[in-house]
Amino acid sequence: MEESILYAKKYLEDLLTFFGLNTEVHATNSEDEVIELNIPSTHLNGFLIGNKGETVHAMQFLVSNALRSKGHAISRVNIDVADYKKQRADRLKERAVEWINQVKEDEKPLSLEPMNAADRRTLHKLASEHGLITESEGFGRDRHIVLSVKKDD
């Protein structure tokens, strides 16, 4: 486990040097065996995050594939730049509470806009905590969640 974390940290730091950024990445692991890599805030935040987080997702893909190719036990990676993902998840939770309340009030299913896998996971968890059922529909970039009230049998 520790070897995987150190490899991922070093790989990401080396990758960042190609962008002219010499910084130390903070690395930990979560209880669900995901390596958490946090890049501190710099003048390159916008560049490293990219449009709708695409660059940070690409870096995750690269680090994850590097871990797999070297045969490391853990290859799931989550990279965050200046707490971008944390802040995004917090904003999503605020919006989700509004959607959840709407579904509970109207008792009609609500199809949400397409979102990435991390956002869908956050929403699935939050909705289940509020007694709603969720279903992911669609494929690829069109994958979205439908929120609905549990039916009484």
Buried (B, 14 or more C-beta within 10 A) or exposed (E): EEEBBEBBBEBBBEBBEEEEBEBEBEBEBEEEEBBBBBBEEBEBBEEBBBEEBEBBBEBBEBBBEBBEEEEBEBBBBBBBBBBBBEEBBEEBEEEBEEBBEEBEEEEEEBEBEBBBEBBBEBBBEBBEEEEBBBEBEEEEEEBBBBBBBEEEE
